[in-house]
Amino acid sequence: MNHYANKKSAAESMLDIALLLANASQLKAVIEQGPGFAFFIPLVVLISISLMLQIGVGVLLIFLELFQVPFTVFQGIGVFSIKRIL
């Protein structure tokens, strides 16, 4: 892998971590406001879903890297499912 790709990958990883920490911070702030806040439940639900999806994608990417699953397998599945929906 070349130097540019390594830097790009590291920068993307840092942005992913920053987003995860920002969502965790937002969830903490909403919980500290308490249930009296007007949008308490929707915010907790949406931020929690966002956190779970971020963690899920991270675990999936680690799994794909560990087992060297080619990305083209998933591209074919995605194209098929999109064509099927349309």
C-alpha positions, 0 to 999 in steps of 0.5 A: 500500500502506498503512503497516501493510502495509509494516511487516508486510512488513518485519517478516516479511522480518526474521523470515525472515532471522533464521530463515535465519541461525539455521539457518546457525548451527546447521549451523555448530555441528553441523559443528564437533562433527564426525562423532563426534556421535551425530546428525551426519548426520541433523542436517546433512541436515535443516538443509541441507534447511531452508536449501535450502527457505528459499532456494528460497522466497525466490527464488520470491517474488522471481521472482513479484514481478518478473514480477507473477504473480497469486497466484490462479493458484497458489491454483487449482493448490493447491486442485486438487492437494489435491482430487485427492489426497483 
